[in-house]
Amino acid sequence: MYVIARHQIKDADAFFSVARMAAEGAPPDVHGRQFCPSRDGAEAVCLWEADSLEIVREYLDSLIGDAGDNAYFEVDTARAIGIPDPIAVGAQV
C-alpha cells in the first residue's frame, strides 16, 4: 500500500537532518518513494510504500520526534494520479 505522511515542521534543522536518513535507513519493508518539502521549510509531504500505515507511522514518528507534527493517510490508488509502480517482491532496489 501507499501511505502519505504530511509533516508540519517545527524544527527545520532537526527535521531535515533525519529526512535523508529516513529513506536510506528504512526497514526492509518500508520504502520512501517521494519527499516534497515546501520552499519555506515549514511543511513536507512524503509518499511511502509499506504493508501498513502503522508501520510507516511508527517508523517516522520515532525518527522525527518533536521536530514536527505528523499526519498519515492511505492513498486511494484507484483514484490517484502519478503513483509509481509497486516494487516487485524480491526486486533489487
Residue pairs with C-beta under 8 A, 6 or more apart in sequence:
1 49
1 50
1 51
1 52
1 53
1 74
1 75
1 77
2 33
2 47
2 48
2 49
2 74
2 75
2 77
2 80
2 83
3 47
3 48
3 49
3 50
3 53
3 56
3 72
3 73
3 74
3 75
4 45
4 46
4 47
4 48
4 72
4 73
4 74
4 75
5 45
5 46
5 48
5 56
5 57
5 60
5 70
5 71
5 72
6 43
6 44
6 45
6 70
6 71
6 72
6 73
7 15
7 43
7 44
7 45
7 46
7 64
7 68
7 69
7 70
8 42
8 43
8 68
8 69
8 70
9 15
9 37
9 41
9 42
9 43
9 44
9 67
9 68
10 66
10 67
10 68
10 69
11 66
11 67
11 68
12 41
12 42
14 65
14 66
14 67
15 44
15 64
15 67
15 68
16 37
16 41
18 63
18 64
18 67
19 35
19 37
19 44
21 63
22 32
22 59
22 60
22 63
22 64
23 32
23 35
26 32
26 59
27 55
27 59
29 50
29 51
29 55
30 48
30 49
30 50
30 55
30 56
30 59
31 48
31 49
31 50
31 87
31 93
32 46
32 47
32 48
33 47
33 48
33 49
33 84
34 45
34 46
34 47
35 44
35 46
36 44
36 45
36 46
37 43
37 44
38 44
46 60
47 75
47 83
48 56
49 86
49 87
50 56
53 72
53 73
53 74
56 72
57 70
57 72
60 70
61 70
64 70
75 83
77 83
87 93
